[in-house]
């Protein structure tokens, strides 16, 4: 019996709700399927690559109905996404509906955004990236996707109350808010629309005293405070911010969390992680989804989220991070991030 059947049965029993034959599982995963040059991900997907195999196993064990991938290279013809979907199909997962669009990561601006006197570096793209599409996003779904509202072109300075630091006018005039993308994808399940609010934020580090990345991370999260739909939604992605232990600015995340239901997904592997930086953390380690070296900051953090709107009935949630066994090794090989999933009772009641 796979992780879905075991976890679903146990959590449904624990929560005291009636068993559902087919709860809706929504997941986000940052599987490190980004490479150092265009076409290299497609190459690795087509050969015996241990990391790709590990990613496939983690997803196959979890069997999400809707899956948001972050840190997945985008290409113009969608060949890498098609190839990855084919690998998942071989593992028994069929995702006939897929969406990806050009991200801001790696999108050349022609300007020296970081003022280092050089043009065309990864720091000069709209979002950090050495080539167009590096570290993009993708949605795979068992259910129809569309329409999709793509906010990726939204300018940072147009966000109300933005924290953008002073920038040269030529830079401010073209600087987009999204380091990767912001999507509102309507997914129709059982004839009812569900909005998947998808994003992948910049880490709030790797900058200078101006705190450009910290400010941008805050505002990427704050964006949704102005764009939450009236209909049922799930906000998902790599927010790159821990509410307790990150170096970033937690205010926007706190305001977002007040607008949603936090399912508090846990894992035994995260809870068991001890030593080094982790021992000084304030947050619950069982909620962590990022596994980084313990001998230096940041240590393990909660950075990946699946957050349903209030009123949706939760049947369970978890982080795929076993404390031991073959799946634990697969998760470790696949990525520093762990897959996070939430089960919903869908469709919602009237």
C-alpha positions as CSV (number, residue, x, y, z in Angstrom):
1,X,0.0,0.0,0.0
2,X,1.4,3.4,-1.0
3,X,1.9,6.5,1.0
4,X,-1.4,7.9,-0.2
5,X,-3.6,5.0,0.9
6,X,-1.8,4.6,4.3
7,X,-1.7,8.3,5.1
8,X,-5.2,9.0,3.9
9,X,-6.7,6.1,5.9
10,X,-4.8,7.0,9.1
11,X,-5.6,10.8,8.9
12,X,-9.2,10.3,8.0
13,X,-9.6,8.0,11.0
14,X,-7.8,10.4,13.3
15,X,-9.8,13.4,12.1
16,X,-13.1,11.5,12.6
17,X,-14.4,12.1,9.1
18,X,-16.1,9.7,6.8
19,X,-13.8,7.9,4.4
20,X,-13.9,9.2,0.8
21,X,-13.3,7.0,-2.1
22,X,-11.4,9.6,-3.9
23,X,-10.2,12.7,-2.0
24,X,-8.5,15.4,-4.0
25,X,-4.8,15.5,-3.4
26,X,-2.9,18.7,-4.2
27,X,0.8,18.8,-3.9
28,X,3.8,21.1,-4.4
29,X,7.3,19.9,-5.0
30,X,10.6,21.6,-5.8
31,X,12.5,18.7,-7.2
32,X,15.6,20.4,-8.4
33,X,14.9,19.6,-12.0
34,X,16.9,22.6,-13.2
35,X,20.2,22.3,-15.0
36,X,23.1,24.6,-15.9
37,X,22.1,25.0,-19.5
38,X,19.2,24.8,-21.9
39,X,18.4,21.3,-23.1
40,X,20.3,19.6,-20.3
41,X,17.2,18.7,-18.3
42,X,15.7,17.1,-21.4
43,X,18.9,15.1,-21.8
44,X,18.8,13.9,-18.2
45,X,15.2,12.9,-18.5
46,X,16.0,10.7,-21.4
47,X,18.8,8.7,-19.8
48,X,19.3,6.7,-16.6
49,X,19.7,9.6,-14.1
50,X,19.6,8.6,-10.4
51,X,18.2,12.0,-9.3
52,X,15.4,12.0,-11.9
53,X,14.5,8.4,-10.9
54,X,14.4,9.5,-7.2
55,X,12.1,12.4,-8.1
56,X,9.8,10.1,-10.0
57,X,9.6,7.7,-7.1
58,X,8.7,10.4,-4.6
59,X,5.8,11.6,-6.8
60,X,4.7,8.0,-7.7
61,X,4.5,7.1,-4.0
62,X,2.4,10.2,-3.2
63,X,0.1,10.1,-6.3
64,X,-1.2,13.7,-6.3
65,X,-4.1,14.6,-8.4
66,X,-2.8,18.1,-9.0
67,X,0.9,18.8,-8.7
68,X,2.8,22.1,-8.9
69,X,6.4,21.7,-9.7
70,X,8.8,24.5,-8.9
71,X,12.5,24.7,-10.0
72,X,11.7,22.9,-13.2
73,X,13.3,24.2,-16.4
74,X,10.9,25.6,-19.0
75,X,11.5,25.4,-22.8
76,X,9.5,26.9,-25.6
77,X,8.1,23.6,-26.9
78,X,7.4,22.0,-23.6
79,X,9.6,19.1,-24.4
80,X,11.1,18.6,-20.9
81,X,7.6,18.7,-19.3
82,X,6.3,16.2,-21.8
83,X,9.3,13.9,-21.2
84,X,8.8,14.1,-17.5
85,X,5.1,13.4,-17.8
86,X,6.0,10.3,-19.9
87,X,8.3,9.1,-17.1
88,X,5.5,9.5,-14.6
89,X,3.1,7.6,-16.9
90,X,5.5,4.7,-16.9
91,X,5.3,4.8,-13.1
92,X,1.5,4.6,-13.3
93,X,0.6,8.3,-13.0
94,X,-1.3,9.8,-15.9
95,X,-1.4,13.6,-16.1
96,X,-3.2,14.5,-19.4
97,X,-3.5,18.1,-18.4
98,X,-0.4,20.3,-18.1
99,X,0.5,23.9,-18.0
100,X,3.7,25.9,-18.1
101,X,4.5,29.4,-19.3
102,X,7.7,31.3,-19.7
103,X,8.9,32.4,-16.3
104,X,10.8,35.6,-15.3
105,X,13.8,33.5,-14.2
106,X,16.5,33.8,-16.8
107,X,14.5,36.3,-18.9
108,X,17.1,38.8,-20.2
109,X,16.4,42.5,-19.6
110,X,19.3,44.1,-21.4
111,X,20.1,46.2,-18.3
112,X,22.7,45.9,-15.6
113,X,20.2,45.2,-12.8
114,X,22.8,44.5,-10.1
115,X,25.0,47.4,-11.2
116,X,28.2,45.3,-11.3
117,X,29.3,46.8,-14.7
118,X,28.5,43.7,-16.6
119,X,25.5,42.8,-18.8
120,X,23.8,39.5,-19.4
121,X,24.6,37.8,-16.1
122,X,22.1,35.7,-14.2
123,X,21.6,38.7,-11.8
124,X,20.5,40.8,-14.8
125,X,17.5,38.7,-15.7
126,X,14.0,39.5,-14.5
127,X,14.5,36.6,-12.0
128,X,17.8,35.0,-11.3
129,X,18.8,32.6,-14.1
130,X,21.5,32.0,-16.6
131,X,19.1,31.2,-19.5
132,X,15.5,31.7,-20.4
133,X,13.3,29.3,-18.4
134,X,15.9,28.1,-15.9
135,X,14.1,27.1,-12.7
136,X,10.6,27.7,-13.9
137,X,7.3,26.1,-12.8
138,X,4.8,23.6,-14.2
139,X,1.4,22.2,-13.3
140,X,0.4,18.6,-13.9
141,X,-3.2,17.6,-13.3
142,X,-5.6,14.7,-13.8
143,X,-8.3,17.3,-14.3
144,X,-8.7,20.1,-16.9
145,X,-6.7,23.3,-16.5
146,X,-7.9,26.6,-17.6
147,X,-8.4,29.5,-17.8
148,X,-5.0,30.6,-16.4
149,X,-4.4,34.2,-15.4
150,X,-0.7,34.8,-15.6
151,X,0.5,37.7,-13.5
152,X,4.2,37.2,-14.3
153,X,4.5,40.5,-16.1
154,X,3.2,42.5,-13.2
155,X,5.6,45.3,-12.3
156,X,7.0,45.4,-8.8
157,X,6.4,49.2,-8.4
158,X,2.7,48.7,-9.2
159,X,2.1,46.6,-6.0
160,X,0.3,48.8,-3.4
161,X,2.5,49.4,-0.4
162,X,5.5,47.7,-2.1
163,X,8.8,47.6,-0.3
164,X,10.9,47.9,-3.5
165,X,14.1,49.7,-2.6
166,X,15.2,52.9,-4.6
167,X,16.2,51.8,-8.1
168,X,17.3,53.7,-11.2
169,X,14.2,54.8,-13.1
170,X,15.2,52.6,-16.1
171,X,15.3,49.6,-13.8
172,X,12.2,50.4,-11.8
173,X,10.2,50.9,-15.1
174,X,10.8,47.3,-16.2
175,X,11.5,45.4,-13.0
176,X,8.8,42.7,-12.5
177,X,7.6,41.5,-9.1
178,X,7.7,37.8,-9.8
179,X,11.2,36.2,-9.5
180,X,9.6,33.1,-11.2
181,X,5.9,33.5,-11.8
182,X,2.5,34.1,-10.2
183,X,-0.4,32.0,-11.8
184,X,-4.1,31.7,-11.0
185,X,-5.0,28.5,-12.7
186,X,-8.6,27.3,-12.6
187,X,-8.8,23.5,-12.4
188,X,-12.2,21.9,-12.9
189,X,-12.8,18.9,-10.7
190,X,-16.2,17.2,-10.6
191,X,-17.7,20.1,-12.5
192,X,-16.5,22.6,-9.8
193,X,-13.7,25.2,-10.3
194,X,-10.8,25.3,-7.9
195,X,-8.3,28.1,-8.2
196,X,-4.6,27.0,-7.9
197,X,-2.6,30.1,-6.9
198,X,0.9,29.0,-7.9
199,X,4.2,30.8,-7.2
200,X,7.9,30.3,-6.4
201,X,9.5,33.2,-4.5
202,X,13.0,34.4,-4.4
203,X,15.0,33.4,-1.3
204,X,15.3,36.5,1.0
205,X,19.1,36.3,1.1
206,X,22.0,36.6,-1.4
207,X,21.8,40.4,-1.5
208,X,23.3,43.4,0.2
209,X,22.3,46.0,2.8
210,X,19.5,47.2,0.5
211,X,17.8,43.8,1.2
212,X,16.5,43.6,-2.3
213,X,15.7,39.9,-2.2
214,X,14.2,40.1,1.3
215,X,11.9,42.9,0.2
216,X,11.1,41.1,-3.0
217,X,10.2,37.9,-1.2
218,X,7.9,39.8,1.1
219,X,6.2,41.5,-1.8
220,X,5.8,38.3,-3.9
221,X,3.8,36.9,-1.0
222,X,2.0,40.2,-0.4
223,X,0.8,40.1,-4.0
224,X,-1.8,37.5,-3.2
225,X,-3.3,39.6,-0.5
226,X,-4.7,41.7,-3.4
227,X,-5.6,38.8,-5.6
228,X,-7.3,36.2,-3.5
229,X,-10.4,34.9,-5.4
230,X,-13.9,34.8,-4.0
231,X,-14.1,31.1,-5.1
232,X,-12.4,28.1,-3.4
233,X,-8.6,28.2,-3.9
234,X,-5.4,26.6,-2.8
235,X,-2.2,28.7,-2.6
236,X,0.8,26.5,-3.3
237,X,4.5,26.7,-4.0
238,X,7.9,27.4,-2.7
239,X,7.5,30.5,-0.7
240,X,11.1,30.4,0.4
241,X,10.2,31.7,3.9
242,X,9.8,30.0,7.3
243,X,7.4,31.8,9.6
244,X,9.7,31.3,12.6
245,X,13.3,30.8,11.4
246,X,14.0,32.5,8.1
247,X,16.2,35.6,7.6
248,X,13.4,37.2,5.6
249,X,10.5,39.5,6.4
250,X,7.6,37.4,7.8
251,X,4.9,40.0,7.9
252,X,3.3,39.2,4.5
253,X,3.4,35.5,5.2
254,X,1.6,36.1,8.5
255,X,-1.1,38.1,6.8
256,X,-1.5,35.4,4.2
257,X,-1.7,32.6,6.8
258,X,-4.5,34.5,8.5
259,X,-6.6,34.3,5.2
260,X,-6.2,30.5,4.7
261,X,-6.4,27.2,6.6
262,X,-3.0,25.9,7.5
263,X,-3.2,22.1,7.4
264,X,0.2,21.8,9.3
265,X,1.7,19.0,7.2
266,X,4.2,17.0,9.1
267,X,6.9,14.4,8.6
268,X,8.7,12.0,10.9
269,X,12.0,12.7,9.1
270,X,11.8,16.4,9.7
271,X,10.8,15.9,13.3
272,X,13.8,13.7,13.9
273,X,16.3,16.1,12.5
274,X,18.6,17.3,15.2
275,X,21.9,19.0,15.7
276,X,23.8,22.1,14.6
277,X,21.7,25.1,13.5
278,X,18.5,23.2,13.9
279,X,18.8,23.1,17.7
280,X,18.5,26.8,17.8
281,X,15.3,27.0,15.7
282,X,12.0,28.2,17.2
283,X,9.7,26.5,14.7
284,X,8.3,22.9,14.9
285,X,10.9,20.8,12.9
286,X,8.1,18.3,12.0
287,X,6.7,21.0,9.6
288,X,10.0,21.6,7.8
289,X,10.2,20.9,4.1
290,X,13.7,22.0,3.3
291,X,16.7,19.9,4.3
292,X,19.9,21.9,4.3
293,X,23.3,21.2,6.0
294,X,23.1,21.6,9.8
295,X,26.5,23.1,10.3
296,X,25.6,26.5,8.9
297,X,22.5,28.7,8.5
298,X,19.7,28.3,7.5
299,X,19.5,24.6,8.5
300,X,16.1,23.0,7.9
301,X,13.1,25.2,7.2
302,X,9.5,25.2,6.3
303,X,9.5,26.8,2.9
304,X,7.0,24.8,0.7
305,X,3.3,25.3,1.3
306,X,-0.1,24.0,0.2
307,X,-2.7,26.4,1.8
308,X,-6.4,25.9,1.1
309,X,-8.9,28.6,1.5
310,X,-11.0,28.6,4.6
311,X,-14.2,26.6,4.4
312,X,-12.6,23.7,2.4
313,X,-12.8,20.4,4.3
314,X,-9.3,19.0,5.0
315,X,-8.9,15.2,5.1
316,X,-5.2,15.1,5.7
317,X,-1.8,16.6,4.9
318,X,1.8,15.6,5.1
319,X,5.4,16.1,4.0
320,X,7.1,13.2,2.2
321,X,10.1,12.9,4.5
322,X,10.3,9.4,6.1
323,X,12.8,8.9,8.9
324,X,14.2,5.8,7.3
325,X,13.8,3.3,4.5
326,X,14.0,3.4,0.6
327,X,11.6,6.3,0.3
328,X,13.7,8.4,2.7
329,X,16.7,7.7,0.6
330,X,14.8,8.7,-2.6
331,X,13.6,11.9,-1.0
332,X,17.2,12.7,0.0
333,X,18.6,11.9,-3.5
334,X,15.9,13.9,-5.3
335,X,16.2,17.3,-3.7
336,X,16.8,19.4,-0.7
337,X,13.1,20.1,-0.7
338,X,10.4,17.6,0.3
339,X,7.1,17.2,-1.4
340,X,4.1,18.7,0.5
341,X,0.6,17.4,0.0
342,X,-3.0,18.1,1.2
343,X,-6.1,16.1,0.8
344,X,-9.4,17.9,0.3
345,X,-13.0,16.6,0.5
346,X,-14.1,17.7,-2.9
347,X,-16.4,19.0,-4.3
348,X,-17.2,21.3,-1.4
349,X,-20.7,21.4,0.0
350,X,-23.2,24.1,-1.1
